[in-house]
Amino acid sequence: MFGARYVSIAMALSSQINWSCNVIIGLIFPYLVKWLGPYSFVPFAVVLALTFIFALIWLPETYGTTPEELQAALVKKNTDTVYHNMDIDQSYGNPIDVEWKEAMDKMQQEDNEAMNNGTYDYGFEPIVSDAVTKTE
């Protein structure tokens, strides 16, 4: 559904949120047992029910659809949404990715110029043999 450059960021963020919530639950659960006794799982059941309702009502069904069809459906659904101070027509990239691409392009350009001039450093010294072969 999403481009490859966003998947790793989303996975890392969701993993951090998941572990943070697990720590919070681990810290407050003894107090829930103390205060609520046998009903200590009711708050979790309420959150689960609300999450189920959210998924049922607002999340689109993706089974059997291609990413292109899903993207088209989301664009159609959100055509009336107005984003201010955003230029969606130009390709936007992560500033770090843009900086990395510029640095790599510059390095490649410098290497190409050095190759054309014959001054490119291939990263190794030529093999020079000190052994003198004697013929008898």
TORPA-4810 file (N, C-alpha, C, O; in nm, 3 decimals):
<nodes>
NODE_1_0.083_-0.119_0.000_0.000_0.000_0.000_0.087_0.125_0.000_0.053_0.224_-0.065_M
NODE_2_0.197_0.122_0.072_0.284_0.239_0.079_0.414_0.211_0.007_0.450_0.096_-0.015_F
NODE_3_0.484_0.319_-0.030_0.613_0.305_-0.094_0.716_0.245_0.001_0.702_0.253_0.123_G
NODE_4_0.818_0.186_-0.057_0.918_0.116_0.022_0.992_0.209_0.118_1.034_0.166_0.225_A
NODE_5_1.007_0.336_0.082_1.082_0.425_0.170_1.003_0.460_0.297_1.062_0.504_0.396_R
NODE_6_0.872_0.442_0.295_0.793_0.472_0.413_0.771_0.350_0.503_0.743_0.365_0.622_Y
NODE_7_0.785_0.232_0.448_0.755_0.111_0.523_0.850_0.094_0.642_0.805_0.063_0.752_V
NODE_8_0.979_0.114_0.621_1.074_0.095_0.731_1.052_0.198_0.842_1.063_0.164_0.960_S
NODE_9_1.021_0.320_0.806_0.994_0.423_0.908_0.867_0.388_0.985_0.864_0.400_1.108_I
NODE_10_0.764_0.346_0.915_0.638_0.310_0.981_0.655_0.188_1.070_0.599_0.184_1.180_A
NODE_11_0.731_0.090_1.025_0.754_-0.030_1.107_0.832_0.004_1.233_0.800_-0.046_1.341_M
NODE_12_0.934_0.088_1.222_1.013_0.127_1.338_0.927_0.206_1.437_0.934_0.183_1.558_A
NODE_13_0.847_0.299_1.386_0.761_0.380_1.472_0.656_0.293_1.542_0.633_0.309_1.661_L
NODE_14_0.593_0.204_1.468_0.490_0.120_1.529_0.550_0.024_1.632_0.487_-0.006_1.733_S
NODE_15_0.671_-0.024_1.607_0.738_-0.110_1.704_0.769_-0.034_1.833_0.750_-0.086_1.943_S
NODE_16_0.815_0.089_1.820_0.844_0.171_1.939_0.716_0.200_2.018_0.716_0.193_2.141_Q
NODE_17_0.608_0.232_1.949_0.481_0.259_2.017_0.432_0.133_2.087_0.384_0.139_2.201_I
NODE_18_0.443_0.018_2.019_0.399_-0.108_2.078_0.477_-0.138_2.207_0.416_-0.171_2.309_N
NODE_19_0.607_-0.127_2.204_0.687_-0.156_2.323_0.662_-0.054_2.434_0.660_-0.090_2.552_W
NODE_20_0.642_0.071_2.398_0.611_0.173_2.500_0.478_0.142_2.569_0.467_0.153_2.691_S
NODE_21_0.379_0.104_2.491_0.250_0.068_2.550_0.262_-0.057_2.637_0.199_-0.065_2.743_C
NODE_22_0.343_-0.153_2.595_0.364_-0.273_2.677_0.427_-0.239_2.811_0.391_-0.296_2.914_N
NODE_23_0.522_-0.146_2.811_0.585_-0.104_2.937_0.483_-0.036_3.027_0.477_-0.063_3.147_V
NODE_24_0.404_0.052_2.969_0.301_0.123_3.048_0.202_0.025_3.107_0.167_0.035_3.225_I
NODE_25_0.156_-0.071_3.027_0.061_-0.170_3.077_0.124_-0.254_3.187_0.061_-0.283_3.289_I
NODE_26_0.249_-0.293_3.167_0.319_-0.370_3.270_0.333_-0.295_3.401_0.331_-0.356_3.508_G
NODE_27_0.348_-0.164_3.393_0.362_-0.084_3.515_0.230_-0.059_3.586_0.226_-0.056_3.709_L
NODE_28_0.121_-0.042_3.511_-0.006_-0.007_3.575_-0.094_-0.129_3.606_-0.190_-0.117_3.682_I
NODE_29_-0.063_-0.245_3.546_-0.150_-0.360_3.567_-0.162_-0.403_3.713_-0.272_-0.437_3.756_F
NODE_30_-0.054_-0.404_3.793_-0.072_-0.440_3.934_-0.169_-0.347_4.008_-0.243_-0.392_4.096_P
NODE_31_-0.169_-0.219_3.972_-0.262_-0.125_4.035_-0.406_-0.152_3.989_-0.500_-0.139_4.067_Y
NODE_32_-0.424_-0.190_3.860_-0.557_-0.225_3.812_-0.612_-0.346_3.887_-0.729_-0.349_3.924_L
NODE_33_-0.528_-0.445_3.908_-0.572_-0.565_3.982_-0.611_-0.526_4.124_-0.709_-0.577_4.178_V
NODE_34_-0.534_-0.437_4.184_-0.562_-0.394_4.321_-0.694_-0.317_4.328_-0.773_-0.339_4.420_K
NODE_35_-0.719_-0.228_4.232_-0.838_-0.143_4.237_-0.963_-0.212_4.181_-1.072_-0.197_4.237_W
NODE_36_-0.947_-0.288_4.071_-1.064_-0.344_4.004_-1.087_-0.493_4.034_-1.193_-0.546_4.004_L
NODE_37_-0.989_-0.558_4.090_-1.004_-0.698_4.125_-1.029_-0.784_4.002_-0.952_-0.782_3.906_G
NODE_38_-1.140_-0.862_4.006_-1.167_-0.952_3.894_-1.206_-0.878_3.765_-1.213_-0.940_3.659_P
NODE_39_-1.232_-0.749_3.773_-1.271_-0.670_3.655_-1.152_-0.595_3.596_-1.171_-0.497_3.524_Y
NODE_40_-1.031_-0.638_3.625_-0.913_-0.564_3.580_-0.892_-0.569_3.428_-0.815_-0.490_3.374_S
NODE_41_-0.960_-0.660_3.360_-0.947_-0.667_3.215_-1.054_-0.587_3.143_-1.052_-0.579_3.020_F
NODE_42_-1.147_-0.526_3.214_-1.254_-0.448_3.151_-1.197_-0.329_3.072_-1.240_-0.306_2.959_V
NODE_43_-1.101_-0.251_3.127_-1.048_-0.140_3.046_-0.986_-0.187_2.913_-0.998_-0.119_2.811_P
NODE_44_-0.922_-0.303_2.915_-0.862_-0.355_2.793_-0.970_-0.401_2.695_-0.955_-0.385_2.574_F
NODE_45_-1.078_-0.458_2.746_-1.189_-0.500_2.661_-1.255_-0.379_2.596_-1.296_-0.386_2.480_A
NODE_46_-1.267_-0.269_2.669_-1.326_-0.146_2.614_-1.239_-0.092_2.501_-1.290_-0.055_2.395_V
NODE_47_-1.107_-0.088_2.523_-1.016_-0.040_2.419_-1.024_-0.130_2.296_-1.024_-0.081_2.183_V
NODE_48_-1.029_-0.261_2.317_-1.041_-0.355_2.206_-1.171_-0.334_2.128_-1.171_-0.336_2.005_L
NODE_49_-1.281_-0.314_2.199_-1.410_-0.291_2.133_-1.407_-0.161_2.052_-1.457_-0.159_1.939_A
NODE_50_-1.351_-0.055_2.106_-1.341_0.072_2.033_-1.253_0.059_1.910_-1.282_0.117_1.806_L
NODE_51_-1.145_-0.016_1.922_-1.057_-0.039_1.807_-1.129_-0.117_1.699_-1.114_-0.087_1.581_T
NODE_52_-1.205_-0.217_1.738_-1.282_-0.296_1.641_-1.384_-0.208_1.568_-1.399_-0.219_1.447_F
NODE_53_-1.453_-0.124_1.641_-1.552_-0.034_1.580_-1.484_0.063_1.484_-1.535_0.089_1.375_I
NODE_54_-1.369_0.117_1.524_-1.293_0.208_1.436_-1.255_0.137_1.306_-1.274_0.191_1.197_F
NODE_55_-1.201_0.016_1.319_-1.160_-0.059_1.199_-1.279_-0.094_1.112_-1.269_-0.090_0.989_A
NODE_56_-1.390_-0.127_1.171_-1.509_-0.165_1.096_-1.568_-0.048_1.019_-1.614_-0.064_0.906_L
NODE_57_-1.567_0.071_1.079_-1.632_0.187_1.019_-1.540_0.266_0.926_-1.579_0.299_0.814_I
NODE_58_-1.419_0.296_0.971_-1.336_0.392_0.899_-1.224_0.333_0.814_-1.178_0.401_0.722_W
NODE_59_-1.179_0.214_0.840_-1.071_0.158_0.759_-1.126_0.086_0.637_-1.225_0.014_0.648_L
NODE_60_-1.063_0.105_0.520_-1.115_0.042_0.399_-1.079_-0.107_0.394_-0.979_-0.150_0.452_P
NODE_61_-1.161_-0.183_0.326_-1.132_-0.325_0.305_-1.028_-0.337_0.195_-1.045_-0.279_0.088_E
NODE_62_-0.921_-0.410_0.219_-0.812_-0.419_0.122_-0.796_-0.557_0.062_-0.710_-0.577_-0.023_T
NODE_63_-0.876_-0.654_0.104_-0.863_-0.789_0.052_-0.901_-0.794_-0.096_-1.009_-0.750_-0.135_Y
NODE_64_-0.811_-0.847_-0.178_-0.840_-0.863_-0.319_-0.821_-0.738_-0.403_-0.857_-0.738_-0.520_G
NODE_65_-0.766_-0.633_-0.347_-0.742_-0.511_-0.424_-0.593_-0.493_-0.445_-0.512_-0.531_-0.361_T
NODE_66_-0.559_-0.435_-0.556_-0.419_-0.404_-0.583_-0.385_-0.272_-0.514_-0.475_-0.195_-0.482_T
NODE_67_-0.258_-0.246_-0.492_-0.221_-0.117_-0.432_-0.268_0.002_-0.514_-0.304_0.105_-0.458_P
NODE_68_-0.269_-0.012_-0.647_-0.315_0.099_-0.732_-0.465_0.126_-0.713_-0.508_0.241_-0.707_E
NODE_69_-0.544_0.019_-0.703_-0.688_0.035_-0.679_-0.715_0.097_-0.542_-0.802_0.182_-0.528_E
NODE_70_-0.640_0.053_-0.443_-0.656_0.109_-0.309_-0.619_0.256_-0.306_-0.688_0.337_-0.245_L
NODE_71_-0.509_0.290_-0.372_-0.468_0.430_-0.376_-0.572_0.515_-0.449_-0.601_0.626_-0.406_Q
NODE_72_-0.627_0.465_-0.557_-0.731_0.539_-0.630_-0.855_0.558_-0.544_-0.916_0.665_-0.547_A
NODE_73_-0.893_0.456_-0.467_-1.010_0.469_-0.380_-0.984_0.572_-0.270_-1.073_0.651_-0.238_A
NODE_74_-0.865_0.573_-0.213_-0.833_0.671_-0.109_-0.828_0.813_-0.165_-0.871_0.907_-0.099_L
NODE_75_-0.776_0.828_-0.287_-0.773_0.960_-0.350_-0.915_1.008_-0.376_-0.947_1.124_-0.352_V
NODE_76_-1.000_0.918_-0.426_-1.140_0.955_-0.452_-1.210_0.995_-0.324_-1.288_1.090_-0.321_K
NODE_77_-1.183_0.920_-0.215_-1.248_0.949_-0.088_-1.204_1.084_-0.031_-1.283_1.153_0.033_K
NODE_78_-1.080_1.121_-0.054_-1.024_1.242_0.008_-1.006_1.358_-0.090_-0.923_1.446_-0.065_N
NODE_79_-1.080_1.360_-0.200_-1.063_1.468_-0.298_-1.109_1.603_-0.245_-1.062_1.706_-0.292_T
NODE_80_-1.198_1.603_-0.150_-1.246_1.730_-0.096_-1.156_1.785_0.015_-1.177_1.897_0.061_D
NODE_81_-1.059_1.708_0.058_-0.969_1.751_0.164_-0.869_1.853_0.109_-0.808_1.830_0.005_T
NODE_82_-0.854_1.963_0.180_-0.763_2.068_0.137_-0.645_2.072_0.233_-0.662_2.085_0.355_V
NODE_83_-0.527_2.061_0.177_-0.405_2.072_0.257_-0.342_2.207_0.229_-0.317_2.242_0.113_Y
NODE_84_-0.317_2.282_0.332_-0.259_2.414_0.315_-0.107_2.406_0.323_-0.052_2.321_0.394_H
NODE_85_-0.041_2.494_0.249_0.105_2.504_0.248_0.172_2.375_0.204_0.281_2.341_0.252_N
NODE_86_0.107_2.302_0.114_0.168_2.180_0.061_0.163_2.185_-0.091_0.062_2.222_-0.150_M
NODE_87_0.273_2.148_-0.152_0.279_2.139_-0.297_0.283_1.991_-0.332_0.391_1.930_-0.332_D
NODE_88_0.168_1.932_-0.363_0.163_1.789_-0.386_0.204_1.753_-0.527_0.222_1.635_-0.557_I
NODE_89_0.218_1.852_-0.615_0.256_1.822_-0.753_0.405_1.796_-0.767_0.446_1.720_-0.854_D
NODE_90_0.486_1.858_-0.683_0.630_1.836_-0.690_0.666_1.715_-0.606_0.603_1.687_-0.504_Q
NODE_91_0.767_1.643_-0.651_0.809_1.526_-0.574_0.882_1.575_-0.449_0.977_1.653_-0.457_S
NODE_92_0.836_1.527_-0.338_0.893_1.565_-0.210_0.967_1.445_-0.154_0.919_1.332_-0.162_Y
NODE_93_1.081_1.470_-0.100_1.157_1.362_-0.041_1.203_1.399_0.098_1.204_1.516_0.137_G
NODE_94_1.240_1.299_0.171_1.297_1.320_0.303_1.424_1.403_0.286_1.504_1.370_0.199_N
NODE_95_1.446_1.509_0.365_1.565_1.593_0.348_1.696_1.514_0.356_1.793_1.546_0.287_P
NODE_96_1.698_1.412_0.438_1.819_1.330_0.449_1.841_1.254_0.319_1.954_1.243_0.272_I
NODE_97_1.732_1.200_0.261_1.744_1.128_0.135_1.788_1.220_0.022_1.870_1.182_-0.061_D
NODE_98_1.734_1.342_0.020_1.771_1.439_-0.083_1.919_1.475_-0.068_1.991_1.479_-0.168_V
NODE_99_1.964_1.499_0.054_2.104_1.533_0.077_2.195_1.417_0.037_2.300_1.437_-0.024_E
NODE_100_2.155_1.295_0.071_2.232_1.177_0.035_2.241_1.162_-0.117_2.348_1.133_-0.170_W
NODE_101_2.129_1.182_-0.186_2.129_1.170_-0.331_2.219_1.275_-0.395_2.292_1.245_-0.488_K
NODE_102_2.213_1.398_-0.344_2.299_1.504_-0.398_2.447_1.472_-0.377_2.528_1.493_-0.467_E
NODE_103_2.480_1.421_-0.259_2.620_1.386_-0.231_2.667_1.272_-0.322_2.778_1.276_-0.374_A
NODE_104_2.581_1.172_-0.342_2.619_1.060_-0.428_2.632_1.105_-0.574_2.722_1.060_-0.645_M
NODE_105_2.543_1.193_-0.620_2.552_1.246_-0.756_2.681_1.325_-0.776_2.746_1.313_-0.879_D
NODE_106_2.717_1.406_-0.676_2.840_1.485_-0.683_2.962_1.393_-0.687_3.056_1.417_-0.764_K
NODE_107_2.962_1.289_-0.604_3.074_1.196_-0.600_3.087_1.123_-0.734_3.198_1.105_-0.784_M
NODE_108_2.974_1.082_-0.791_2.978_1.013_-0.919_3.028_1.106_-1.029_3.103_1.063_-1.117_Q
NODE_109_2.987_1.232_-1.024_3.033_1.330_-1.123_3.184_1.351_-1.112_3.253_1.358_-1.214_Q
NODE_110_3.236_1.363_-0.988_3.379_1.379_-0.968_3.456_1.257_-1.017_3.562_1.271_-1.078_E
NODE_111_3.403_1.137_-0.991_3.468_1.014_-1.037_3.470_1.008_-1.190_3.572_0.971_-1.249_D
NODE_112_3.360_1.044_-1.254_3.355_1.043_-1.400_3.455_1.142_-1.459_3.521_1.111_-1.559_N
NODE_113_3.468_1.261_-1.399_3.564_1.359_-1.448_3.707_1.307_-1.431_3.790_1.323_-1.520_E
NODE_114_3.734_1.244_-1.317_3.868_1.189_-1.295_3.899_1.076_-1.393_4.012_1.064_-1.440_A
NODE_115_3.800_0.992_-1.423_3.821_0.885_-1.521_3.849_0.941_-1.659_3.935_0.891_-1.731_M
NODE_116_3.775_1.046_-1.696_3.796_1.108_-1.827_3.932_1.175_-1.836_3.993_1.179_-1.943_N
NODE_117_3.981_1.229_-1.725_4.112_1.295_-1.722_4.227_1.196_-1.705_4.343_1.232_-1.724_N
NODE_118_4.196_1.074_-1.669_4.299_0.974_-1.647_4.363_0.982_-1.510_4.471_0.926_-1.489_G
NODE_119_4.299_1.050_-1.415_4.357_1.065_-1.281_4.276_0.993_-1.175_4.290_1.022_-1.056_T
NODE_120_4.193_0.901_-1.216_4.106_0.831_-1.119_4.188_0.735_-1.034_4.271_0.660_-1.086_Y
NODE_121_4.165_0.738_-0.904_4.233_0.649_-0.810_4.145_0.525_-0.793_4.037_0.533_-0.735_D
NODE_122_4.192_0.412_-0.842_4.114_0.290_-0.835_4.121_0.223_-0.698_4.056_0.121_-0.677_Y
NODE_123_4.198_0.278_-0.606_4.202_0.228_-0.469_4.303_0.119_-0.445_4.301_0.056_-0.339_G
NODE_124_4.393_0.096_-0.541_4.497_-0.003_-0.519_4.622_0.039_-0.594_4.617_0.114_-0.691_F
NODE_125_4.732_-0.011_-0.548_4.860_0.015_-0.613_4.885_-0.092_-0.718_4.846_-0.208_-0.700_E
NODE_126_4.947_-0.054_-0.827_4.979_-0.156_-0.926_5.079_-0.258_-0.869_5.163_-0.224_-0.786_P
NODE_127_5.068_-0.378_-0.913_5.157_-0.483_-0.866_5.291_-0.468_-0.937_5.300_-0.473_-1.060_I
NODE_128_5.393_-0.450_-0.857_5.528_-0.439_-0.911_5.607_-0.556_-0.857_5.615_-0.576_-0.736_V
NODE_129_5.665_-0.632_-0.945_5.738_-0.750_-0.902_5.884_-0.713_-0.877_5.949_-0.654_-0.963_S
NODE_130_5.936_-0.748_-0.759_6.076_-0.726_-0.727_6.162_-0.845_-0.768_6.285_-0.835_-0.774_D
NODE_131_6.099_-0.953_-0.796_6.175_-1.072_-0.833_6.230_-1.057_-0.973_6.160_-1.015_-1.065_A
NODE_132_6.352_-1.090_-0.986_6.416_-1.084_-1.117_6.428_-1.227_-1.167_6.486_-1.313_-1.102_V
NODE_133_6.371_-1.248_-1.281_6.379_-1.383_-1.334_6.512_-1.398_-1.407_6.551_-1.314_-1.487_T
NODE_134_6.577_-1.504_-1.377_6.706_-1.532_-1.441_6.688_-1.646_-1.539_6.630_-1.750_-1.508_K
NODE_135_6.738_-1.625_-1.654_6.736_-1.732_-1.750_6.873_-1.794_-1.757_6.973_-1.723_-1.756_T
NODE_136_6.880_-1.921_-1.764_7.008_-1.987_-1.769_7.033_-2.047_-1.901_7.138_-2.107_-1.923_E
</nodes>
